[in-house]
């Protein structure tokens, strides 16, 4: 459990530049799965950056209207 929390905290820390580019501050709720214990930092970071980019696109579409 502690390794999972550290991994997710580090993911947020490394994605800070991307998070700062979002127009809105969000509260994040994460449901960690047991399989997260077997992955390296790069995998969740890559997935998280994809999620952030999807949110940025969504924000741009909302602001366009």
N, CA, C and O atoms as a DFTB+ gen file, in Angstrom:
260 C
 N C O
     1  1       0.828      -1.192       0.000
     2  2       0.000       0.000       0.000
     3  2       0.874       1.257       0.000
     4  3       0.587       2.205      -0.731
     5  1       1.919       1.275       0.798
     6  2       2.785       2.453       0.856
     7  2       3.508       2.683      -0.463
     8  3       3.670       3.824      -0.895
     9  1       3.944       1.595      -1.107
    10  2       4.619       1.731      -2.394
    11  2       3.663       2.351      -3.413
    12  3       4.070       3.200      -4.207
    13  1       2.426       1.943      -3.395
    14  2       1.432       2.485      -4.321
    15  2       1.229       3.975      -4.084
    16  3       1.172       4.753      -5.037
    17  1       1.122       4.376      -2.829
    18  2       0.953       5.797      -2.518
    19  2       2.168       6.601      -2.973
    20  3       2.019       7.685      -3.536
    21  1       3.357       6.080      -2.734
    22  2       4.576       6.781      -3.162
    23  2       4.630       6.897      -4.685
    24  3       5.006       7.938      -5.223
    25  1       4.255       5.828      -5.368
    26  2       4.261       5.824      -6.826
    27  2       3.296       6.870      -7.385
    28  3       3.635       7.590      -8.324
    29  1       2.115       6.954      -6.818
    30  2       1.122       7.924      -7.290
    31  2       1.530       9.352      -6.950
    32  3       1.331      10.258      -7.760
    33  1       2.092       9.564      -5.777
    34  2       2.583      10.905      -5.418
    35  2       3.688      11.355      -6.373
    36  3       3.712      12.507      -6.806
    37  1       4.588      10.452      -6.693
    38  2       5.678      10.777      -7.605
    39  2       5.130      11.059      -9.002
    40  3       5.637      11.940      -9.697
    41  1       4.120      10.337      -9.412
    42  2       3.488      10.577     -10.699
    43  2       2.939      11.997     -10.761
    44  3       3.133      12.694     -11.758
    45  1       2.255      12.430      -9.704
    46  2       1.732      13.798      -9.658
    47  2       2.874      14.815      -9.659
    48  3       2.793      15.842     -10.333
    49  1       3.920      14.534      -8.915
    50  2       5.045      15.467      -8.848
    51  2       5.683      15.644     -10.225
    52  3       5.997      16.764     -10.628
    53  1       5.872      14.544     -10.940
    54  2       6.513      14.609     -12.245
    55  2       5.599      15.210     -13.319
    56  3       6.081      15.681     -14.349
    57  1       4.309      15.194     -13.086
    58  2       3.354      15.735     -14.051
    59  2       2.946      17.166     -13.693
    60  3       1.996      17.695     -14.270
    61  1       3.634      17.786     -12.769
    62  2       3.251      19.115     -12.287
    63  2       3.183      20.152     -13.411
    64  3       2.262      20.968     -13.438
    65  1       4.148      20.133     -14.340
    66  2       4.123      21.108     -15.438
    67  2       2.848      20.969     -16.264
    68  3       2.230      21.967     -16.634
    69  1       2.459      19.732     -16.550
    70  2       1.246      19.505     -17.328
    71  2       0.004      19.905     -16.532
    72  3      -0.943      20.459     -17.091
    73  1       0.007      19.628     -15.239
    74  2      -1.135      19.996     -14.400
    75  2      -1.279      21.513     -14.302
    76  3      -2.395      22.029     -14.265
    77  1      -0.164      22.222     -14.260
    78  2      -0.203      23.681     -14.175
    79  2      -0.764      24.322     -15.438
    80  3      -1.240      25.456     -15.388
    81  1      -0.718      23.629     -16.556
    82  2      -1.236      24.153     -17.815
    83  2      -2.754      24.060     -17.906
    84  3      -3.354      24.684     -18.781
    85  1      -3.382      23.301     -17.027
    86  2      -4.840      23.191     -17.050
    87  2      -5.457      24.509     -16.604
    88  3      -4.914      25.195     -15.738
    89  1      -6.584      24.857     -17.195
    90  2      -7.264      26.107     -16.844
    91  2      -7.905      26.047     -15.467
    92  3      -8.026      27.070     -14.793
    93  1      -8.310      24.881     -15.053
    94  2      -9.039      24.695     -13.803
    95  2      -8.237      23.789     -12.881
    96  3      -7.561      22.866     -13.336
    97  1      -8.316      24.057     -11.588
    98  2      -7.740      23.137     -10.609
    99  2      -8.770      22.049     -10.321
   100  3      -9.959      22.328     -10.165
   101  1      -8.305      20.828     -10.256
   102  2      -9.194      19.700     -10.040
   103  2      -8.830      18.977      -8.756
   104  3      -7.678      18.993      -8.322
   105  1      -9.820      18.347      -8.157
   106  2      -9.592      17.409      -7.067
   107  2      -9.529      16.030      -7.712
   108  3     -10.452      15.630      -8.421
   109  1      -8.465      15.320      -7.471
   110  2      -8.268      14.020      -8.113
   111  2      -8.608      12.907      -7.131
   112  3      -8.179      12.936      -5.977
   113  1      -9.359      11.953      -7.579
   114  2      -9.683      10.761      -6.793
   115  2      -9.118       9.569      -7.548
   116  3      -9.488       9.314      -8.694
   117  1      -8.231       8.853      -6.904
   118  2      -7.576       7.715      -7.547
   119  2      -7.960       6.431      -6.829
   120  3      -7.959       6.363      -5.600
   121  1      -8.279       5.438      -7.602
   122  2      -8.543       4.114      -7.061
   123  2      -7.419       3.199      -7.533
   124  3      -7.439       2.701      -8.658
   125  1      -6.460       2.990      -6.676
   126  2      -5.298       2.174      -7.040
   127  2      -5.681       0.701      -7.017
   128  3      -6.414       0.242      -6.140
   129  1      -5.179      -0.009      -7.978
   130  2      -5.426      -1.446      -8.057
   131  2      -4.158      -2.194      -7.647
   132  3      -3.052      -1.656      -7.702
   133  1      -4.343      -3.415      -7.245
   134  2      -3.236      -4.223      -6.764
   135  2      -2.151      -4.392      -7.832
   136  3      -0.967      -4.482      -7.509
   137  1      -2.556      -4.435      -9.097
   138  2      -1.576      -4.620     -10.173
   139  2      -0.607      -3.443     -10.271
   140  3       0.444      -3.567     -10.900
   141  1      -0.937      -2.315      -9.669
   142  2      -0.056      -1.153      -9.678
   143  2       1.251      -1.439      -8.928
   144  3       2.258      -0.770      -9.154
   145  1       1.230      -2.415      -8.053
   146  2       2.432      -2.767      -7.300
   147  2       3.533      -3.333      -8.193
   148  3       4.710      -3.295      -7.835
   149  1       3.147      -3.857      -9.354
   150  2       4.120      -4.516     -10.226
   151  2       4.652      -3.642     -11.349
   152  3       5.441      -4.116     -12.166
   153  1       4.246      -2.381     -11.414
   154  2       4.663      -1.537     -12.531
   155  2       5.765      -0.573     -12.107
   156  3       5.964      -0.296     -10.925
   157  1       6.464      -0.081     -13.104
   158  2       7.476       0.949     -12.881
   159  2       6.814       2.317     -12.991
   160  3       5.677       2.413     -13.451
   161  1       7.491       3.354     -12.587
   162  2       6.939       4.705     -12.554
   163  2       6.501       5.192     -13.932
   164  3       5.523       5.932     -14.036
   165  1       7.186       4.801     -14.966
   166  2       6.894       5.304     -16.310
   167  2       5.491       4.994     -16.801
   168  3       4.898       5.807     -17.510
   169  1       4.952       3.852     -16.446
   170  2       3.632       3.461     -16.937
   171  2       2.509       4.347     -16.393
   172  3       1.749       4.904     -17.184
   173  1       2.379       4.495     -15.074
   174  2       1.304       5.373     -14.593
   175  2       1.509       6.827     -15.002
   176  3       0.536       7.547     -15.229
   177  1       2.757       7.264     -15.098
   178  2       3.039       8.642     -15.517
   179  2       2.576       8.864     -16.954
   180  3       1.971       9.890     -17.263
   181  1       2.858       7.914     -17.816
   182  2       2.442       8.013     -19.219
   183  2       0.910       8.069     -19.308
   184  3       0.365       8.905     -20.029
   185  1       0.224       7.196     -18.590
   186  2      -1.236       7.181     -18.609
   187  2      -1.811       8.472     -18.032
   188  3      -2.796       8.998     -18.551
   189  1      -1.206       8.981     -16.969
   190  2      -1.694      10.204     -16.337
   191  2      -1.538      11.395     -17.274
   192  3      -2.422      12.250     -17.341
   193  1      -0.425      11.459     -17.996
   194  2      -0.219      12.554     -18.945
   195  2      -1.233      12.485     -20.085
   196  3      -1.658      13.523     -20.593
   197  1      -1.623      11.292     -20.489
   198  2      -2.658      11.140     -21.515
   199  2      -3.988      11.676     -20.990
   200  3      -4.714      12.354     -21.717
   201  1      -4.306      11.379     -19.746
   202  2      -5.542      11.872     -19.135
   203  2      -5.530      13.394     -19.059
   204  3      -6.530      14.044     -19.363
   205  1      -4.401      13.956     -18.654
   206  2      -4.283      15.412     -18.551
   207  2      -4.490      16.056     -19.922
   208  3      -5.170      17.076     -20.031
   209  1      -3.913      15.472     -20.957
   210  2      -4.069      16.023     -22.304
   211  2      -5.530      15.947     -22.753
   212  3      -6.018      16.871     -23.404
   213  1      -6.222      14.885     -22.423
   214  2      -7.643      14.773     -22.757
   215  2      -8.449      15.870     -22.057
   216  3      -9.371      16.436     -22.643
   217  1      -8.104      16.162     -20.827
   218  2      -8.794      17.224     -20.080
   219  2      -8.499      18.577     -20.716
   220  3      -9.403      19.401     -20.850
   221  1      -7.255      18.820     -21.110
   222  2      -6.907      20.089     -21.764
   223  2      -7.708      20.284     -23.042
   224  3      -8.209      21.378     -23.301
   225  1      -7.832      19.227     -23.845
   226  2      -8.623      19.319     -25.073
   227  2     -10.078      19.636     -24.748
   228  3     -10.710      20.453     -25.417
   229  1     -10.590      18.994     -23.736
   230  2     -11.969      19.222     -23.328
   231  2     -12.163      20.668     -22.865
   232  3     -13.167      21.299     -23.195
   233  1     -11.212      21.184     -22.109
   234  2     -11.284      22.572     -21.647
   235  2     -11.265      23.540     -22.837
   236  3     -12.001      24.527     -22.846
   237  1     -10.428      23.258     -23.835
   238  2     -10.359      24.121     -25.019
   239  2     -11.688      24.143     -25.764
   240  3     -12.128      25.196     -26.226
   241  1     -12.325      22.984     -25.881
   242  2     -13.608      22.910     -26.561
   243  2     -14.674      23.681     -25.799
   244  3     -15.507      24.349     -26.412
   245  1     -14.663      23.600     -24.485
   246  2     -15.626      24.326     -23.664
   247  2     -15.393      25.825     -23.783
   248  3     -16.351      26.589     -23.902
   249  1     -14.152      26.253     -23.752
   250  2     -13.818      27.675     -23.833
   251  2     -14.059      28.256     -25.213
   252  3     -14.228      29.466     -25.365
   253  1     -14.075      27.392     -26.218
   254  2     -14.297      27.834     -27.588
   255  2     -15.736      28.327     -27.773
   256  3     -15.980      29.238     -28.565
   257  1     -16.680      27.737     -27.054
   258  2     -18.099      28.087     -27.208
   259  2     -18.435      29.364     -26.572
   260  3     -19.589      29.791     -26.617
